[in-house]
């Protein structure tokens, strides 16, 4: 953070003024030089004169962090801050952002830029487990509320809910989402369309996490219909993906095909290959786990893995192991299943349960090649992982494999 003298010097140079030009008739060039080099403190009268000559408010000079500094800092941070699939690399970048903002925390004035910096600091601090993110989050909310910035304040409420979700406290996350939504609807009468879709999406996710699939589907389909009516494409790929997966679990083939087709159309429209990969992933999962058409699943998997991208590798490694097992290629299946790592940033019971199948397939493959000890070991791992999960098809499969391996 710049000192008073440094701020005066910076503003003077930005305006192309010499020391003599800024000093004018009321200050000497020597005194101004001492002030700029922090070797003398100006009186309030002199400071007011300098501010007038620089054509800024005197508070711009007195504030520990000026508006210009705030804007410059926020601009740098916004360029660094990414909202994407969680990874260790991303969280390392978040630590860098925390370190950049931290020296300013105690000096931030009551301004939008400060609230946004505190919001980013708190999100990065939470995910990277660095810094005093709870205090920063509360301060950001206080400023947004004081400035009557409803959407930004609502975003922080959603952030709090998803922090509970990340800790697998799903009922608490749902309660926060619902109570926050009620507060903002009562305050504004009607939510901003994008914020409404945020609340819809996260409420649907929370409902599915607590096993209330009826309400999850109701809100999700309502959000999709609202997006169409309003011609808003925000969250639409997330909603289609969730709807397609929910249809798979419900064994509703017609709805599954409908939403996968919609996802592919949106991928074409947005020219986004990652969305296309997610559409393929839903289809492959259905083929492997529900209809056992492993050859067809394998062909789609190979088309995606040939792109050799991080997202496709994550999405299809486990499914390739499952397909190979279903095709009777047990040793190859073991190689691919062992390549798959259960992503530590997964938190939804659907995702966790689906990936816990890995050890059940390893147990089956090891059993096929006669390694009873490893078969028992992996069957037990899968059973231990799935026990706290809701009663989804994956849990039934894992428990059946456990009982088969341990008759």
N, C-alpha and C positions, 0 to 999 in steps of 0.2 A: 504494500500500500504506500502511496506517495505521501510525503510530508507536505506541510503547508507551503514551504519554499519550493519544493519540487513541483507542486501543482501550479503555482504562480509562474514558474519558469516554463513549464510545458504549455500553458495557455498563451503565454507571451510569444513563444516560438511558433505556435500554431497560427497566431495572428500576424506573424512576420514583423514583430516589433523589436526594436533594439532596447537595451536597458535604458538608454537616455529617453527614447520615445515613450516608454511606459512610465518612467519617473516623472516626466512632465515638469511642471513648475513647483509642485508641492513636495517632491521627494528628490533626494540627490541620487545620482547614479550609483555612488558607493554604498549608500544605505540600502538601496534596492538589491544590490549584489549580495550584501550580507543577509538580507531576508531570504533571498532565493537559495542561498547556501546554508540556511538554518543556523546562522551565526548571530542573528538578531530577530526579535519578535516584534512585529508591527503593532502599533496601537490600533484600537478599533476604528479610529478616525482614518488612519493610514490605510487600513485594510479596506474600508469602505471606498476610499479613493482609488485603490488598486482595482477593486472589483468594478468600479464605474469605468475605469480606463479599459479594462478587459471586456466590458459589456457582458458581465455575468452577475448573477445574484450573489451577494456576499456569502450566503449559505453554501454556495458551490465551492467556495474556498475553505469554509469552516468545517464542512462535513469530513469525517475521517475517510469516508469513501464517497467520492463525488459521483454525480450522475453519469459523467463521461466514463469514469473508471468502471462503474457498474455495468454500463452498456458494453464496454470493451470486454470485460470479464465474462459477461453472459454470452456474448457473441462467440468467444473462444470455447466456452463450455458447451454451448448448443452444438457446435461443430463436432465436438468429441463424444457427446452423449448419444448413444444408440439404444433403440428399443428393438431387440431382436431375440432370436432363440438363445436362451441362456447357455453359457459355456464358461469354462475356467478363464479362457482368454478374455472374454467380455468382462468378467468380474475383475480381472487385473486392470483393465482399462478404467473400470469404475473406481478402483482404488486411486488411480491417478487423478481422477476428477475430484474425489474427496480431498486429496492432498492440495489440489489447486484452490479449492474454495475455502478450506479450513481456516487459513489466516484471516479471512474477512468476517467470520461468523459473528464475532462480538461487535463489529462496527457497522453492520448493515442497517441502513436507514429504512423507514417505513415506506417502501416503494414496491411497485410490481416486480422490478428486476430483482430485488432482494428476495421476494417470495418465490420467484421462479428458481433462483439459485438455491434457496433452502429446500425447495421441492426436489430438485435434481440431487442435491447433496444427500437428502434423506433416503431417496430411492437407491442411489449408488451405495450409500453407507450400509443400508439394510442388506442388500444382496452380497456385498463384499465383506460384511461384518466388520466395518471400520468406522470410526468416528462416532459422535453423539447424535446419531440419526433420529432418535425419538424426540429430542428437544428441537431439532431442526424442523421436523415434520409438524410439530405443534406450533412453532413460530410461523412457518409458511401458511398454515391454516388460519392463524390469527390475522396475518396481513391480508390474505385473500378475503376473509370475512370483513375486515375493516374497510377494504376497498370495494366491497359489494361485487366481487368477481365470482359469480355463482358457479359457472362451469369449472373454474379452477378449484374452487372449494370442493365441489362434488367429486372431482378427480382424486382428491386426497382421501375422501371417504372411501372410494373404491380401492385406493391403494391400501388403506388400513384393512379392509375386508380381505384382500388378496394376500396380505401378510399372514392373516390367520389361516387362509387356505394353504399357503406354502408350509405352514407348520402342521398341516393335516387336521386342523380344528375346523372341520367343514360346517357343523351346525352354527358355530360362532360367526364364520364368514357369511353364511346365508343371513343370519340375523342382522349383521351390520349393513349388508347390501339393502335389505328390505326396509330397515328403519331409516337409513340415509335417504333412500329413494322417497319415502314418505315425507321426510323433512323438506326436501327440495321441491317436491311436487306441491306441497302446501304453501311453500314460500313463493314459488313462481307461477303457480297455476298450471303451467305446462312446461315440461322439460325441453331444453334445446334438443333437436332431433338427433344429433350425434351423441349427446350425453344419454338420451333415452336408449339408444342402441347399445351403448356401453353397459348401462344398468341391465338391460334385457339379456345381453350376452353373459354377463357374469352371474346374474341371478339364475339363468338356465344351467350354467356350469355347476353352481352350488347346489341346486336342486338335484341334479343327477348324482353329485358326489354323496349326498345323504340318502340316495336310493329312491327319491321321489321322481320317477321317470315320467309320470303323467304331467306334473306341473312343469318339469323341465321341457318336455316336448311342446306343451301349450305355449309357453313363453317364447321358445325358440321359433316356432312356426308363426307366432304373432309378429315377432321381430322381422322375419323374412317378408311377411306380407306388408308390413309397414315400410320396409326398405323399397319394395316394388312400388307402392303407392306414392312415396315421396321421391322416387327416382334417386335414391341415395345408395351408393355402393359400399359405404363404410361398413366394415365388419362382415360383409356379405360372404366372403370366402370362409371366414371362421365359422359362420352360422351354417353354411352348406356342409362344411366338413363335419361339424358336430351333428347335424341332422342326418347325414349319410351314415355316420358311425352308429347313431342311435337306432336307425332303421336296421342295420346289420344285427344289432343285439336283439331287436324285436323280431328278427327273421321276416321283415317286411321287404320283400324283394323289389316290389314295385316302387316303394319310396326310396329304397337304396339306389336303384338305377336312376330314378328321377334326380336325386340330389348329386349323384356322381356326375351325371350329364350336365347339370347346372354348374358344377364346379369346373368341369372341363371347358364349358363355354366361357366362364369368367376368366379362366386361365388364358384362353385365346384372346379375349377382349383386352385383358391387362398385360398380355405378352409376358406372363410370369410362369416360367418353367417349374418353379418350386410348387406352385399351386397344382399344376398338372401332376407332379410327383406325389403330392398328397392324395389326389384323386386315385391314382394308381395304387397307392398304399392301402386305401380303404378297400378297393376291389380285390387286391391280392390277399389281404387279411380275410376277407369273406371267402375267397376260393380255398385258401389253405385250412382255415379253422372251422368253416361251417359246411362247405359242400365237398371238401376233400378233392377238388380238382387241382392236384399239385402240378401236373404238367403245364396247364394253362397259367397257373400262378408263376411257375418257374420262367416261362417265356417273358412275361411282363417284368419280372424281377431283373432278368438279364438285360433287357432293354434299358432299364433305369440304371443299373450298376455300371453299364458301359460308359455312362457319362462321367463316372469317377468323381462325383461331387460329394461334399461332406453331408449334405442333407439326405441324398439318396442312399449313401452308405449307412447312415443311421436308420433310415426308414426300412431298408430291405435286407440287412444282414441276417436278422433273426428269421425273417420270413423265408429267406433262401435256405437256412438250416432246416426249417419246418418242411419246406417243399421237398428237399432232398431226402429227409426221413420218410415222407409219404411215398416217395418214388423208390424206396428200398435201398437207397445209397447211404448206408448208415455211417460209414467212416467219413465220407465227405460231409455228411450232415453234422457230425461232431466238430469237424474243423470250422464250419461256418457258425455253428452255435457258440463255440468258444470265442470266436472273434467278436461276437455281440457283447457289448457292455451295457448294463442297465443304467441308463442316463440318470445321474444323481439329481438332475433338476426337474424330473417328472414328479408331479404331485397329485394328479387326479386319479381316483381309484380305477377308472377305466384304463388309463395308461399303465399304471403300476401292475394291475392284474394281468393285462395282456403281456407285459414283458416278463412277469414271473413265470410264464409258461416255458421260458427258455430251459429252466432246470428240469422240468418234467420231460421235455423232448430229449434232453441229454440223458436222463434216466432211461428212457425208452430205447434210445440208440445204444447206450452202453449195455443194456440188457440183451439187445439183439446180437451184439458181438461177444457176449459171454462174460462181460466184466461186471459181475454181480455187486462187488463192493462199491464201485463208482455209481452204479445204478441206484443203489440204496442211498448213497450220500446225496446225490442230486435230487432224488425224490423227496428226501427230508428237507432240503433247502427250500424247494418249491412249496412244500406244505407249511413250513414255518413262515414264509413270506406272505402266503395268501390268507392265513387264518384270520387276520384282522380286516380283510377286505369284504365288501358286500357280496351277496350271493349272485354273482354273475356267471355266465357259462364257463369262464376261465377257472373259477373256483371249483366247479363241479369236475372239470377235466383234470385239474391238478390233484384233487382228492382221489379221483378214480385211478390215476396213474400211481399215486402213493400206495393205494390198497392193492393194486396189481403187482407192484414191485415188492410189497411187504405183505404177502398173503397170510 
